[in-house]
Amino acid sequence: MSTKQNEFIDDPSCNYYEYNVIEIESSIRWKETLFTRTVENDDRVLQHENRENCKMACINENTFTCKHVEFGQFIPEFLGTCFLSAAPLAETTTFDGTTGMHVYEPEKMTFSERMCPGEAWVKRGSFCYLVSCDVGNMQYARAQCASYEATLTSVHDMNEGLFIDWLVKNEAGVDSTTCNTGHMYIGLSTNNNGSTWEWDDGSAYDYSHWEAPESTLLETIQQCAIITGASWINVPCHSGAGLILKACDAYKKETHQRPESG
């Protein structure tokens, strides 16, 4: 049996969902300006590129930290040429006089600017979610979440549950070796044999989607919830499973990686 609430309003900084918007957002935004061609700052030069490849080359550069890109989009002598520079544009003082260069400066976005910590996270409404197939018990799952200043996910209506089910199935398609069971910890537990259930993030227990009545499944007083597809089961908290992290978009920690396996 499921109870349903149309809108979860708890934390005033995270108080709405946009159910139909599922998007993976980058942690990089680009400041674009039209500028004159700089000199003495070309740390790498690429030919026959387009604008997007030029910007990606800056992000992926591993021999120096790329601070700005100059791209000759419409200038015949520099057409398709991509200049990567380790010098910030603000510190550049030497120019060759060629105007009309497209200059791009990468800027890291923070969670407070409505971005997720990295491309592995998926943003939905005011929250960001991450599925990790790294198997451990509930204590381990909570420790992984703490490293991101996140919590194990809470679920507050059918739409959010279906969204999380989509996330798990999507991750299983990427990592079928460790994600093939689809068993993932969510942030729900009981310390009194199911008399009350509590979410790790402190939100209200206003929705449930148990595969069977949870009271018939209890084996010990302390139990934790695992999502299996769109349904939930409760298991002893020492059971092994993956985890689903959830964080409010006010989160500002600049960690851009998945939890490490092992």
C-alpha positions as CSV (number, residue, x, y, z in Angstrom):
1,M,0.0,0.0,0.0
2,S,1.3,3.5,-0.8
3,T,0.5,6.8,0.6
4,K,1.1,9.8,-1.6
5,Q,1.9,13.5,-1.2
6,N,1.9,15.6,-4.3
7,E,4.7,17.9,-3.2
8,F,7.4,17.5,-0.6
9,I,8.0,20.7,1.3
10,D,10.4,20.4,4.2
11,D,13.8,22.2,3.8
12,P,13.0,25.7,2.6
13,S,16.1,25.7,0.4
14,C,15.0,22.4,-1.3
15,N,11.2,22.7,-1.5
16,Y,10.1,21.7,-5.0
17,Y,10.4,19.0,-7.6
18,E,10.2,19.3,-11.3
19,Y,9.0,15.8,-12.1
20,N,9.3,16.0,-15.9
21,V,12.8,17.5,-16.0
22,I,15.7,14.9,-16.0
23,E,19.0,16.4,-17.0
24,I,22.7,15.7,-16.5
25,E,24.4,18.9,-15.9
26,S,28.1,19.7,-16.3
27,S,30.1,21.3,-13.5
28,I,31.7,23.7,-16.0
29,R,30.2,26.8,-17.5
30,W,31.9,29.0,-20.1
31,K,32.4,32.8,-20.1
32,E,32.5,33.9,-23.7
33,T,33.9,37.2,-25.0
34,L,35.0,38.6,-28.3
35,F,38.6,39.6,-27.9
36,T,41.8,40.4,-29.7
37,R,44.3,37.7,-30.4
38,T,46.8,37.3,-27.5
39,V,50.4,36.3,-28.0
40,E,53.1,34.6,-25.9
41,N,50.4,32.5,-24.2
42,D,49.9,29.6,-26.6
43,D,50.6,26.5,-24.5
44,R,48.9,24.2,-27.0
45,V,47.7,24.8,-30.6
46,L,45.2,22.6,-32.4
47,Q,44.2,22.8,-36.0
48,H,40.9,22.0,-37.9
49,E,38.8,22.1,-34.8
50,N,35.3,23.3,-34.1
51,R,34.2,25.4,-31.1
52,E,32.9,22.6,-28.9
53,N,36.0,20.4,-29.5
54,C,38.2,23.3,-28.7
55,K,36.5,23.8,-25.3
56,M,36.6,20.1,-24.6
57,A,40.3,20.1,-25.3
58,C,40.7,22.7,-22.6
59,I,38.8,20.6,-20.1
60,N,40.7,17.4,-21.0
61,E,44.2,19.0,-21.1
62,N,46.3,17.1,-18.6
63,T,49.8,18.7,-19.1
64,F,48.8,22.1,-17.7
65,T,45.7,23.8,-16.3
66,C,43.9,25.4,-19.2
67,K,42.6,28.9,-18.1
68,H,41.3,30.2,-21.4
69,V,40.7,29.2,-25.0
70,E,41.0,31.3,-28.2
71,F,39.2,30.1,-31.2
72,G,39.2,31.7,-34.7
73,Q,35.7,31.0,-35.7
74,F,35.3,33.6,-38.4
75,I,38.9,34.9,-38.9
76,P,40.4,33.5,-42.1
77,E,43.9,33.3,-40.9
78,F,42.9,31.5,-37.7
79,L,39.9,29.6,-39.1
80,G,39.5,26.3,-37.1
81,T,42.6,27.0,-35.0
82,C,42.3,26.4,-31.2
83,F,44.7,28.0,-28.8
84,L,44.9,26.7,-25.3
85,S,46.5,28.9,-22.6
86,A,47.5,28.4,-19.0
87,A,47.4,32.2,-18.5
88,P,44.2,33.7,-17.1
89,L,42.8,36.2,-19.6
90,A,42.8,39.0,-17.0
91,E,46.6,38.6,-16.7
92,T,47.3,38.7,-20.5
93,T,48.9,42.0,-21.6
94,T,50.3,41.2,-25.1
95,F,48.1,41.3,-28.2
96,D,48.6,41.1,-31.9
97,G,45.8,43.4,-32.9
98,T,43.5,40.8,-34.5
99,T,40.0,41.4,-33.3
100,G,37.0,39.1,-33.3
101,M,38.6,36.1,-31.6
102,H,36.1,34.0,-29.7
103,V,37.6,33.6,-26.2
104,Y,36.2,31.1,-23.7
105,E,37.1,30.9,-20.0
106,P,36.0,27.8,-18.0
107,E,34.5,28.4,-14.7
108,K,33.6,25.8,-12.1
109,M,30.0,25.8,-11.0
110,T,29.0,25.2,-7.4
111,F,26.0,23.4,-6.1
112,S,24.6,26.8,-4.9
113,E,24.4,27.8,-8.5
114,R,22.0,25.0,-9.1
115,M,24.5,22.5,-10.4
116,C,25.4,19.0,-9.3
117,P,28.9,18.1,-8.0
118,G,29.7,16.5,-11.4
119,E,28.5,14.8,-14.5
120,A,27.8,11.5,-12.7
121,W,25.0,13.2,-10.6
122,V,21.6,13.7,-12.1
123,K,19.6,16.8,-11.1
124,R,15.8,16.7,-10.6
125,G,14.1,19.8,-9.2
126,S,15.9,21.0,-6.1
127,F,18.0,17.9,-5.6
128,C,20.8,15.9,-7.2
129,Y,21.1,12.1,-7.1
130,L,23.9,9.7,-7.6
131,V,23.7,5.9,-7.8
132,S,26.7,3.9,-6.6
133,C,27.1,0.2,-7.2
134,D,29.8,0.0,-4.5
135,V,28.4,-2.8,-2.2
136,G,28.5,-2.4,1.6
137,N,26.3,-2.4,4.7
138,M,24.1,0.5,5.8
139,Q,26.9,2.0,7.9
140,Y,29.2,2.0,4.9
141,A,26.5,3.5,2.7
142,R,26.0,6.3,5.2
143,A,29.8,7.0,5.4
144,Q,29.9,7.3,1.6
145,C,27.1,9.8,1.7
146,A,28.8,11.8,4.5
147,S,31.9,12.2,2.3
148,Y,29.7,14.2,-0.1
149,E,27.8,16.0,2.6
150,A,24.8,14.1,1.2
151,T,22.4,11.5,2.6
152,L,20.9,8.3,1.4
153,T,17.9,9.2,-0.7
154,S,14.4,9.7,0.8
155,V,11.4,9.1,-1.4
156,H,8.2,11.2,-1.1
157,D,5.9,10.1,-3.9
158,M,5.4,7.7,-6.8
159,N,7.1,10.1,-9.3
160,E,10.3,10.3,-7.3
161,G,10.2,6.5,-6.8
162,L,9.9,6.0,-10.6
163,F,12.7,8.5,-11.2
164,I,15.0,6.6,-8.8
165,D,14.1,3.3,-10.4
166,W,15.1,4.8,-13.8
167,L,18.5,5.9,-12.2
168,V,19.2,2.4,-11.0
169,K,18.3,0.8,-14.3
170,N,20.4,3.3,-16.1
171,E,23.4,2.7,-13.9
172,A,23.0,-1.1,-14.3
173,G,23.2,-0.6,-18.0
174,V,26.6,1.1,-17.5
175,D,28.0,-1.2,-14.8
176,S,26.2,-4.6,-15.1
177,T,28.9,-6.5,-13.3
178,T,28.3,-4.9,-9.8
179,C,24.8,-3.4,-10.4
180,N,23.1,-6.5,-11.8
181,T,21.0,-7.1,-8.7
182,G,19.6,-3.6,-8.6
183,H,19.5,-3.7,-4.7
184,M,20.3,-0.2,-3.4
185,Y,20.1,1.3,0.1
186,I,17.7,4.2,0.5
187,G,17.8,6.3,3.7
188,L,15.0,4.6,5.6
189,S,15.3,2.5,8.8
190,T,13.5,1.4,11.9
191,N,14.9,0.8,15.4
192,N,11.7,-0.6,16.9
193,N,10.7,-3.5,14.7
194,G,8.8,-1.4,12.3
195,S,6.6,0.5,14.6
196,T,8.0,3.7,13.1
197,W,10.3,4.3,10.1
198,E,12.6,7.3,9.8
199,W,14.4,8.9,6.8
200,D,18.1,9.8,7.3
201,D,17.5,13.3,6.0
202,G,14.9,14.0,8.7
203,S,12.0,14.4,6.2
204,A,8.5,13.0,6.9
205,Y,7.7,9.4,6.3
206,D,4.8,10.3,4.1
207,Y,5.1,7.7,1.3
208,S,6.0,4.0,1.1
209,H,6.1,1.4,-1.6
210,W,6.8,-1.9,0.1
211,E,6.9,-5.1,-1.9
212,A,5.0,-6.7,0.9
213,P,3.8,-5.4,4.3
214,E,7.0,-4.5,6.0
215,S,5.9,-5.9,9.4
216,T,5.7,-9.5,7.9
217,L,9.3,-9.2,6.7
218,L,11.1,-8.2,9.9
219,E,13.8,-10.5,11.3
220,T,15.5,-8.2,13.7
221,I,14.5,-5.1,15.7
222,Q,16.8,-2.8,13.6
223,Q,16.0,-2.9,9.9
224,C,16.9,-0.9,6.8
225,A,15.2,-0.4,3.5
226,I,16.5,-1.5,0.1
227,I,15.0,-0.5,-3.2
228,T,14.5,-3.3,-5.8
229,G,13.2,-1.8,-8.9
230,A,10.2,0.4,-8.0
231,S,9.5,-1.5,-4.8
232,W,11.1,-1.7,-1.4
233,I,12.1,-4.5,0.9
234,N,13.5,-4.3,4.5
235,V,16.6,-6.2,5.4
236,P,19.0,-6.4,8.4
237,C,21.2,-3.3,8.2
238,H,24.4,-5.4,7.9
239,S,23.2,-6.7,4.4
240,G,25.3,-5.8,1.4
241,A,23.8,-3.5,-1.2
242,G,24.6,-0.4,-3.4
243,L,23.4,3.0,-2.4
244,I,21.6,6.0,-3.8
245,L,22.8,9.5,-2.7
246,K,20.7,12.6,-2.5
247,A,21.8,16.2,-1.9
248,C,20.1,19.6,-1.9
249,D,21.3,22.0,-4.5
250,A,22.6,24.3,-1.8
251,Y,25.5,21.9,-1.4
252,K,28.8,23.7,-2.2
253,K,31.5,21.0,-1.8
254,E,33.5,20.8,-5.1
255,T,34.0,17.0,-5.2
256,H,33.5,15.8,-8.8
257,Q,33.9,12.1,-8.5
258,R,31.9,9.0,-7.8
259,P,32.4,7.2,-4.4
260,E,35.5,5.0,-4.9
261,S,34.9,1.3,-5.2
262,G,36.4,-1.2,-2.8
